[in-house]
């Protein structure tokens, strides 16, 4: 036992501190650890060499087989077939480093020494019986003789016990000797049996080996070769794919050199997909994915820079009558590439370039125009704005016309380019919709096929055949396809013997899920739209709207730059100093440009229209103030005498009578031959007028013509014209009825002729008010018709004024009758002086107004005068107590009245006047 405890496989160290450390050879510290042999046979793999060299049960028995495997450590150590020296399993198989490996001490554990286990060793160390016995004897021998005798007695007793034990052991051995010898005999027989069994097994193995060579080895070789061939084909396809992927970067560079951005991006996307799916883990391509990502970012920057360059070249080329799209194929390719990369704000680049181009257009036009004007010294006047202000109206007008022409061409080009871009967006949107419809159709078809498959499965499960469930011609297409697929031989190969197996046949197609469709832009450029443009319909519609809005912005930019150009010229009051013809010409030019831009862009831009309206308002104010001032000066100098009518005014009136309110063109030759007329003929009626009214009619027509030339000022002109007509009415009333002309002009008195002429002038204006009203009504919006009430109020005021003049004429005669008839006495001679004086004044009145007023108005006026005369005469006769009794006094009055009646009816146009003189007598009650 002692020897067994002393032997140990672990080398001991002389130092107590190294009790738990193994001796390590520092030169062999880092030798790699050898692995243990496999305990199981290797299964077949795809490598034919590995299959050929793998262990076999029927080949050379000296080679390793499954029978050489050990299931546990005791079996490995106690194998009787191994020599004793081969039992050193650890050092022989794993090497000496297995026991000499140094364990690096941990910094987190305390240093443990042998002294820590001293107490534990004392407790577990076994006790030696010889030592105890010797100790006991030495202890016993140390006492007296009495104790020695006791020890001897005890020794004898123990010897006796030992003898008894030996006798019992010998007895037990004798009892089991037969079984022992039987076991030994059985052992020999067992060895004989094992020898025979081993020979039988060897014979069986030889037979199996022959069978393996004859029947199995060839078939297994065919399988191994087939597997090897498939693996080689896979490797070949992988190498081909790797070669293709390896050419990605040069191909992308080639495509970029020809601006084929869409093709380059598609190639990058396809390559990325192949790298992630079929070439994942290839060490040589470990950096290709990141390189392609960087290349894709570079392409994004290149496309943006290219689009910016394209926009600059497109907008800055010479502005001629050529609205062709610049390099449409290049534009379409760029737009597709930007859409593919979701760069949806690329249109902003075009918008920024439009602003710069609009500025340059005006600048270049000003420079070209200034260079052709010799009066402008560009060395003295440096600023373009100052140079522009030195132009006269024709020069500046031609410059503005040139700018508008350039802007029109500019907008047409912008529209053509943006329409091409929008068409590309709509093509992608249409492709999305078609793809969505196709997916819906496929889903419906798959649902139908699944329903048919379930029906077929049910019928098969019930033991029926498909032909039993469906009659001839009733078998659905999906069921027929399913049945044909089921009836196809399972051993049929999808590919030929020289091609790759089915998964390999789909390598190229499965590497990219992109399916493309051909689309043609309105310009005839054919493009391939892929399904990888993952843009939603909302994004595409929003982008299309933004592009359309960009066209509207282009119109607004042109209008804004035009407004700035106008305001720069209007700083010195240039536009306000234009005459009517110049402003109308300018207004027509601006209106034409506004209409052209609206037709091109499809939306109204209000900035230029607002500037035109602002200038028009200023023009209207100046126009009105000039004419009102002119009218005021004319009225202040009017002597209210009948004026001759020049032929041009008669032509002016005649043009209005023809239904058009416009100023006729001057005809110098024809006008000089015609003499002025005494009256103005208007629709067959004679109008005696003053010179102020003739000019007022011309001014009124100028207002109407301005409305035709500048429709935007219709309402303002209506208000100003109403004010002008009211001013004429009120001012003429102050001068004639109010006798203001006595102080202003220096008239001695306001005669009846002045009053009649004033009334006739007012009637002429009243005649034209309905015509003016209709003219404005045709040019107003229905919601503005309420403004026409101004003409109704003016007409009423004019009629009231005319009535006041008539009343004034009657009042003049009424005061005369009151003065003369109050002194009337009924006595001879007949006719009396009073009646002769009255008839004289009546003749003067008739002479003053007959040629001025129409005959019916004259008759009506004299009827009113006659009524006043009868009233005063009746009052005087009542005062004199003269009655209609046929007496002498009555006869004298009758003679005077007959004289009055005869004289009055003798006047021109009054012969048929019913005077009814019987009313002068008091009626008897």
Residue pairs with C-beta under 8 A, 6 or more apart in sequence:
1 126
2 128
9 99
10 22
10 99
11 22
11 23
11 99
12 19
13 19
13 21
13 23
16 113
16 114
16 115
17 113
17 114
19 113
19 114
20 112
21 102
21 103
22 99
22 100
22 101
22 102
22 103
23 100
24 100
24 101
24 102
25 96
25 100
28 96
28 97
28 100
29 101
29 102
31 95
31 97
33 94
33 95
33 97
33 98
34 93
34 94
34 95
36 93
36 94
37 64
37 93
39 69
39 70
40 66
40 69
41 54
41 55
41 65
41 66
42 50
42 54
42 55
44 51
44 54
44 224
45 51
46 227
46 228
46 231
47 228
48 224
48 225
48 227
48 228
51 220
51 224
55 63
55 64
55 65
55 66
56 63
56 65
56 212
57 65
57 66
57 205
57 208
58 205
58 208
58 209
58 212
59 209
61 202
61 205
70 76
70 79
76 89
77 87
77 89
79 87
86 92
90 98
90 99
91 98
91 99
105 111
137 151
140 147
140 148
140 150
140 151
141 148
141 151
230 501
233 500
233 501
233 504
234 500
234 504
237 500
237 504
237 507
238 278
238 279
241 274
241 278
241 279
241 507
241 511
242 279
242 282
242 284
242 285
245 271
245 274
245 275
245 279
245 285
245 288
248 267
248 268
248 271
248 288
248 292
249 291
249 292
249 295
251 267
252 264
252 267
252 268
252 295
255 261
255 263
255 264
255 267
256 264
256 299
256 302
259 306
259 330
259 333
259 334
260 333
261 299
261 302
261 303
261 306
261 333
261 334
261 336
261 337
262 333
262 336
262 337
262 340
262 527
262 528
264 299
265 296
265 299
265 337
265 340
265 341
266 514
266 530
266 532
268 292
268 295
268 296
268 299
269 512
269 514
269 532
270 511
270 512
270 514
271 288
271 292
272 289
272 292
272 293
273 511
273 512
273 513
274 511
274 512
275 282
275 285
275 288
275 289
275 292
276 289
277 510
277 511
278 507
278 510
278 511
279 285
296 341
299 337
299 341
300 341
300 343
303 334
303 337
303 338
303 341
303 343
304 338
304 343
304 346
304 349
306 334
307 334
307 338
307 346
307 349
307 350
308 349
308 353
310 326
310 327
310 330
310 331
310 334
311 349
311 350
311 353
312 353
313 326
314 325
314 326
314 413
314 417
315 353
315 354
315 357
315 410
315 413
315 414
316 357
316 360
317 326
319 361
319 406
319 409
319 410
320 409
321 409
323 409
323 412
323 413
323 416
324 416
325 331
325 416
325 417
325 420
325 523
326 417
328 420
328 521
328 523
328 525
329 525
331 417
331 420
331 421
332 420
332 424
332 521
332 523
332 525
332 527
333 527
335 346
335 420
335 421
335 424
335 425
336 424
336 428
336 527
336 529
338 344
338 346
339 424
339 425
339 428
339 533
339 535
340 530
340 532
340 533
342 535
344 539
344 543
347 421
347 543
347 546
347 547
347 550
350 417
350 418
350 550
351 550
351 553
354 414
354 550
354 553
354 554
354 557
355 557
357 410
358 407
358 410
358 557
358 558
358 561
359 561
361 403
361 406
361 407
361 410
361 561
362 403
362 561
362 565
363 384
365 399
365 402
365 403
365 406
366 384
366 387
366 388
366 399
367 384
369 391
369 395
369 398
369 399
369 402
370 376
370 378
370 384
370 387
370 388
371 378
373 391
373 395
375 390
376 387
376 390
376 391
378 387
381 387
381 390
385 568
388 396
388 399
388 568
388 569
389 568
389 569
389 571
389 572
389 574
391 399
393 574
393 578
393 582
396 569
396 574
397 582
397 585
397 586
397 589
400 565
400 566
400 586
400 589
401 589
403 562
403 565
404 562
404 589
404 592
404 593
404 596
407 558
407 561
407 562
407 593
407 597
408 593
408 596
408 597
408 600
410 554
410 558
411 554
411 555
411 558
411 597
411 600
411 601
412 600
414 551
414 554
415 551
415 554
415 600
415 601
418 547
418 548
418 550
418 551
419 522
420 521
420 522
420 523
421 547
422 544
422 547
422 548
423 521
423 522
424 521
424 527
425 540
425 543
425 544
425 547
426 540
426 544
427 519
427 521
427 527
427 529
428 529
428 533
428 535
428 540
429 537
429 540
429 541
429 544
430 519
431 517
431 519
431 529
431 531
431 533
432 533
432 535
432 537
432 540
433 537
434 517
435 531
445 478
448 476
448 478
449 478
449 481
449 482
452 476
452 478
452 479
452 482
453 478
453 479
453 482
455 469
455 479
456 466
456 479
456 482
456 483
459 465
459 466
459 468
459 469
460 466
466 475
466 479
466 483
467 475
470 476
470 479
475 483
493 501
493 502
494 501
494 502
494 505
495 501
495 502
495 504
495 505
499 505
500 507
513 531
514 530
514 531
514 532
515 530
515 531
516 528
516 529
516 530
516 531
517 528
517 529
518 526
518 527
518 528
518 529
519 526
519 527
519 528
519 529
520 526
520 527
521 527
551 601
551 602
552 601
552 602
552 603
552 605
554 601
555 597
555 598
555 600
555 601
555 603
555 605
556 605
556 607
558 597
558 605
559 594
559 597
559 605
559 606
559 607
559 608
559 609
560 607
560 608
562 593
562 608
562 611
563 607
563 608
563 610
563 611
566 575
566 611
566 615
567 611
569 575
570 576
570 615
575 583
575 586
575 615
575 618
575 619
576 615
576 618
576 619
576 622
578 586
578 619
580 623
580 702
580 706
583 615
583 619
583 710
584 706
584 709
584 710
587 612
587 616
587 709
587 710
588 709
590 608
590 612
591 612
591 710
591 711
593 608
594 604
594 605
594 608
594 609
594 612
597 605
598 604
598 605
609 712
612 712
613 712
613 713
616 710
616 712
616 713
616 716
617 713
617 716
619 710
619 713
620 706
620 713
620 716
620 717
620 720
623 706
623 720
624 720
624 723
624 724
627 699
627 702
627 703
627 724
628 723
628 724
628 727
630 695
630 699
631 692
631 695
631 696
631 699
631 724
631 727
631 728
631 731
632 727
632 731
634 691
634 692
634 695
634 696
635 692
635 728
635 731
635 732
635 735
636 744
636 745
637 745
638 690
638 691
638 692
638 735
638 741
638 745
639 741
639 745
639 747
640 690
640 735
640 736
640 741
640 747
640 754
640 757
640 758
641 690
641 754
641 757
642 678
642 688
642 689
642 690
642 757
642 852
643 689
643 690
643 691
643 694
644 676
644 677
644 678
645 676
645 677
645 678
645 679
645 680
645 689
645 694
646 671
646 676
646 694
647 670
647 671
647 674
647 675
647 676
647 677
648 664
648 666
648 671
649 680
649 694
649 697
649 698
650 677
650 680
650 681
651 664
652 663
652 664
652 697
652 698
652 701
653 680
653 681
653 682
653 697
655 661
655 662
655 664
656 701
656 768
656 771
657 682
657 683
661 701
661 704
661 705
661 708
661 771
661 772
661 775
662 701
662 704
662 705
662 708
663 698
663 701
663 702
663 705
678 688
679 686
679 687
679 688
680 686
680 687
680 688
680 689
680 694
680 764
681 687
682 764
682 767
685 854
686 854
687 760
687 761
687 763
687 764
688 757
688 760
688 851
688 852
689 757
689 760
689 761
689 764
690 757
690 761
692 761
693 761
693 764
693 765
696 728
696 765
697 764
697 765
697 768
699 724
700 721
700 724
700 725
700 768
700 772
703 717
703 720
703 721
703 724
704 772
704 775
704 776
706 713
706 717
707 713
707 714
707 717
707 718
707 775
707 776
707 779
708 779
711 779
714 776
714 779
714 780
714 784
715 780
715 784
715 787
717 776
718 776
718 780
718 787
718 788
718 790
719 787
719 790
721 772
722 790
722 791
722 794
725 765
725 769
725 794
726 794
726 797
728 765
729 762
729 794
729 797
729 798
729 801
732 758
732 761
732 762
732 801
733 801
733 804
734 740
735 741
735 744
735 745
736 750
736 754
736 755
736 758
736 805
737 750
737 755
737 758
737 801
737 804
737 805
737 808
739 750
741 747
741 750
741 754
742 748
742 749
742 750
747 754
751 848
752 809
752 812
752 845
752 848
752 849
753 848
753 849
753 852
755 805
755 808
755 809
756 805
756 809
756 848
756 849
756 852
756 853
757 852
758 805
759 802
759 805
759 806
759 852
759 853
760 852
760 853
762 798
762 801
762 802
762 805
763 802
765 798
766 795
766 798
766 799
766 802
769 791
769 794
769 795
769 798
770 791
772 791
773 788
773 791
776 787
776 788
776 791
777 785
777 788
780 787
780 788
806 861
806 864
809 845
809 849
809 861
809 865
810 861
810 864
810 865
810 868
812 845
813 841
813 842
813 845
813 865
813 868
813 869
814 865
814 868
814 872
816 838
816 841
817 838
817 868
817 869
817 872
817 873
818 872
820 834
820 837
820 838
821 834
821 838
821 869
821 872
821 873
821 875
821 876
822 872
822 876
823 834
824 832
824 834
824 835
824 873
824 876
824 880
825 832
825 880
826 877
826 880
826 882
826 889
826 892
826 893
827 892
828 892
830 892
830 895
830 896
830 899
831 895
831 896
831 899
831 900
832 892
832 896
834 896
835 896
835 897
835 899
835 900
836 899
838 869
838 900
839 899
839 900
839 903
839 904
842 862
842 865
842 903
842 904
842 907
843 903
843 907
845 862
845 865
846 858
846 862
846 907
846 908
846 910
849 858
849 861
850 858
850 907
850 908
850 909
853 861
855 909
858 909
858 910
859 909
859 910
859 913
862 904
862 907
862 910
862 913
863 913
866 904
866 913
866 915
869 900
870 916
870 917
870 919
870 920
873 897
873 920
874 919
874 920
874 921
874 922
877 883
877 893
877 920
877 921
877 922
878 922
880 889
882 889
882 890
882 893
883 890
883 921
883 922
884 890
884 921
884 922
893 920
897 917
897 920
900 917
901 915
901 917
904 910
904 913
904 915
905 911
905 913
905 915
